[in-house]
C-alpha cells in the first residue's frame, strides 16, 4: 500500500497579449511587451490538493491485482484583462480593458481496479488486463462581476479613460489606479459527471517477431449542468475498440500498424473549459474519430540513436442531428496508460 498527498498552488498575473485590430484584421502594431492589464485588479490563483491510495497484490508471478483511489480538490480563480476591440477602439488609438473571470472549485473522486497477468495459450504467451473505473467529478463556478464601463457599445471616451477602463493603445500603464467595483456572482453553475467503465486489453505473442494487441472498453457516461436559468443533461453508454499489430524484424527495430476509435461528446470539460455543456450542444451526438497509423521505430548504435517515423490518418465525423439522450462518449484507446503498458 502506498499513500500519497500532493499540494500545489500558484499566484500570478495573467497576460492576454496585445489587442486585435478589427479594421486591419491583424494584431495591432504595438510594442509586443505592452501589458494592457491592471495590477490593481487582475490576478490568477490556482491550487491542487490530491490524495491517493495505491494497493498492489501479487497472487503469484503471473497474476497481479492493483487498486488506485484518488480524491482531488482544484480551484481556479482569476480576473484577466481582455484587450477588447469589438467597438473599433484600436483604430482611434485606444483599448478597452474588458475582463474574463472565473471562481471555480472542482472535486473529483475516482477508483480503478485492475487484474493483470500472463497465461500461455497454444504455446503462445498471452498478457492481459481487465478492470473497472468509477469516477465522480463536480465543478461549481461563480464568475466575477467587474465594472468595466460600456466600451463594447459606446467606445472609449474621456470618462472611460478617467476610470482607466480604457487605456492608450501605444502606452498602456498597468499601474493605473483603477477603483471600479468587483463582486462575486450569487448564482453558481454546477456541473457534475459520473462515469462507470469496464475494459479489457490483451497482447498475444505469436512468436519472437509478431505481436497482436487488442482492447475493448465500455463506458456509462452521465453529465449534467445546473444554473439559475436552466438544467442540462447528457446520458449515454457506449463501446470503444482498439487493434494493433507489431512486427520486429530485428531486436533493435519494429514496424507497427494500429487502428482505434474515440469521440468527444458535449460537456467533456465538466464546466471548466470551452467544451462545457450548453443549450446549443446538449442534444448533439458526439464528434466521432477513427485513427489509422503505420510506423516504425529503430534503436541504433547501442541505443544512442533513436529513429521513429509514422504516417497516420484521422477521420472525424461531426455531430449529426440532435439525438437525446443517447450521446456517445469514448476515450482514445491507445492514449490510455493501460494500453501503453500492454504494447
N, C-alpha and C positions, 0 to 999 in steps of 0.2 A: 504494500500500500504506500502510495506517495501522496502527500498533502502539499498543495501549492497555493500561494497567495501572491497576487501581483497588484501593485498600485502605480498609477501614472497620472500626472497632471501637468497641464501647460497653461501659461498665461502670456498672451501676446496681443499685438495689434495687427489685424488682418489688412491686406492691401489689395484692392480690387483693380489696380492698374490704372492706365490712362484712359480718358474718355474716347468714345467712338463718335466720329463726326458724321451726323446724318446727311449733311449737304454733299460731302465728298464720297461717302460710302467707305471711308478708311479710318483707321485710328488717327486721332488728332496729332498734328505735327508739333509736339512739345518735347521738352526735356524728359527723357524716359525715367529719370529719377524723381520726377514730380510725384508728390503724395497728396491726394485730394481728400484724405480723411481728416478726422478731428481727434487729436489726442485726448481732449477733454470729454469725448463721447464714445469713441469706438473701443471695443475690447473683444477678446475671444478667450473664454475659459473652458477648458476641456478636462475631463477626468475619466479614469477607468479603474474600477476595482473588480478583480476576478479571483474567485476561489475555486479550486479544482480538487477532486478526489479521484485518483487513478488506482485501480486494483487490477493486478495480473495474477494468474494462476496457471501453472503448468501441470496438466494431468499426467503427461509423460513427454518424451522428447518430440512427439509429433502431434500433440493436441494441446491447444492453449486457449485460455479464456481471458478476456480483458473487459473492464468496465471503466468508463470515464464519465464523470458527472461534473458539470460546470455551472456556477452561478456568477453572473456579472451584472454590474450596475455602471452605466455610462452616462455622462452628462455632456451636453453640447450647448453652450450658451454664447451668444455673440450679437453684437451690433456692428455692422460693417458699412462703410460708405460706398455707395454705388455711384460713380461719376456719370450721372444720367444726362442724356442729350435728347430726350423724347420731345422736348419743346423747341429744339433747334437753338439752344443757348450757345453752343460751341462756335457757331458761325459769327456770333456777336462778341466773342471773347470771354464768355462766362461758362461756368459749370455748376449744375445743380447737384447739391450733396444729398441725393436720395439715399435711403437705407434699406438694407435687408437684415433680418434679425431672426433669432431662434432662442428658445429656452426649453430644452427637452431633456427628459430622463428616459433611458431605455433599460429595462430589466429583462434578463434572459436566464432561463433555466433549461438545461439540456442534458440528456443522458444517452450514452451509446453503449450497447452491449454487443460483444463480438466473440464468436467462436471460430478459431482458425486452426489449420493443421495440414497434414500431408498424408495421403494414402496412396497405395500402389494399385493401379487398375490395369490388368492385362500386361503387367510388367512395366508400366509407364508411371513415373511419378506424377501425382496429381495434387496440387496445392490449392486450398480453398479457404474462403472466409464467408461466413454468414452472420448476419447481425440485424439489429434494430436500432432506430434512433427515435427519441421522443424529445420535443422541444416546445417551449412557450416563450414568446417574445412580446413585450408590451412597451410601447413608446407613448409618452404623454408630452405634448408640446403646447406651449403658450408663447406666441410671438410678443415682441415689444411694440408698443405704440410710441412712435418718435415724432416730435413736432419738427417737420421739415418744410413747412410752408406749402405753397402751391406752385412750385417751379415747373411741375409737369404740365399744368394747364395754362398758366399765365406767363411763364418765362421768368427769368431773373430780372429784378428791378432794384432800385435803391434800398427798398425795405428788406428785400431778401439778402442783399449784400450786408446790410447793417445787422441782420440777425445771424449772419455767417452761414445761412442755409445755402447760399450761393457763394462762389469764390471766383477769382480771376483764373482764366484758362492758363495763362503763361506763368503766373506766380502764386500758386496756392500756398496758404500758410497753415500748416497743421496745428499751430499753437493758437489759432483764433479762439477768443474766449466765448465759445458757444454757451448759451444759457437757456436753451429750449427745454422742453419737458420730456420725460421718459416714464412710461408706465407699463406695467405688465398686464397683458390681456387677462380678463377674468374667465374667459371661455377656453377650455383646453380641448385639443383634438387628440383622442386616444385611439391608437391603432394597435391591434393585437393579432398575433399569428400563432396558430397551433399546427404542428406537423407531426405525423407518425409515419415511419418508414420501415420497410423491410428490404434487405438487399442480399445478394449472393454473388460472389465472384469466384472464378475458377481459372487456374492455369494448368494446362495439360502439356507435359514434356514428352513429345513423341519420340525424340532421340536427342543426342547432344546438339543437334543443329536446328531442330524445328520445335516451336512453342506456339500454342494456341491459347489465347486469353479471352474469356467471355464474362459478361456480367449482366445482371438484371436488377432493377430496383423498382419498388412500388412505394408511392407516396400518397398520403392523405393530407391535403393542404386546405386550411381554413384561415381566412383573414377577414378582419372587419375594422371599420373606422367609424368612430362616433364623434360628432361635433354638435354644437348647438343647433345647426341648421339641418343636418341630415345624418342618417346612418347608412353606411355602405357595407357590403359584404361580398365575398367571393369564396366559394367552396368547390373542391374537386378532388378526385383521386385518379391516379394515372400510373403508367409503367414507363420505364426507361431501359434502353438496351445499349450494349457495347460489344464489339468484337474486334480482335486484332490477331495478326499472325506475325511471328518473328522468326527470321531465318538468320543463323550465324554461320556464314561460310568460313570464318576463321575465328580463332579465340579472341582476336582483338577488334572484331568488326561485326556489325549486324545490319540487316535490312528488314524493314517492317512495313506493314500495311494495317491501317486502323480505320474503323467506322464507328460513329456514335451519334446519339441524338440528345437534344436538350431543348428547352423552351423557357421563355420568360413571361409569366403572367402579370397582370396588374398587381401592384402592391408589394413587389419583391423587396423594396427598400424599407418596408414596415414604417412608413411615415417619416423617415429620416433621410430623404433624398428625393431626386427628381422622379423616381419610379413609384411614387406613392399612389395609393388607391384614391380614385376620384370619380365624380359623377360622369366624366367623359370617357372613362375606361373600365368602369365596374363590370359591365356586361360583355366586354370584349373577350374573344378567345385569345390564347397566348400567341406570342411570336415563336413559331417552331423553327428549330435549326437542325440540319443534318450536316455532319462533318466527315470528310474523307481525307485521309493523309497517307502519303507514301514517302518514306525517308530512310536514311542510312546514317549510322554512327560508327566511327573508327577511332581507335587509340593507337598512336604511332610513337616510335622512339621511346619504348618502355613507359608509355603513359604520359610523356612530357608534352605531347601534342594531341589535341582532340579535334577531329573534323566531323562536323554534323551538317546535314543538309536534308531538306524535305520540300515536297510540293503538296499543296493541300487545296481543297475546295470546300467552301462553306455556303450552304444554301439556306436562306432564311425565308420563311413564309409569314407574311404579315397577318395580323389578326383578321379573321373572317367576320361575317355578320354577327351581331350580338347573339350570344347564347348564354342564357342564365339558367341554372347556376354552374353548369359544367365548364370550368375553365381549367386548362391543363397547366401544371407547374412541374417542370423537370429540371433536375440538376445535371450539369455536364458530368458524364461518367468518367472520362479519362482525366478529368481535372481533380478527381477526388483522391484523398490520401490513401484510401483503401486500394484504389486501382493502381496507384503508383507502386504501392508495396508489393502487389502481385505480379507486376510486369518484370 
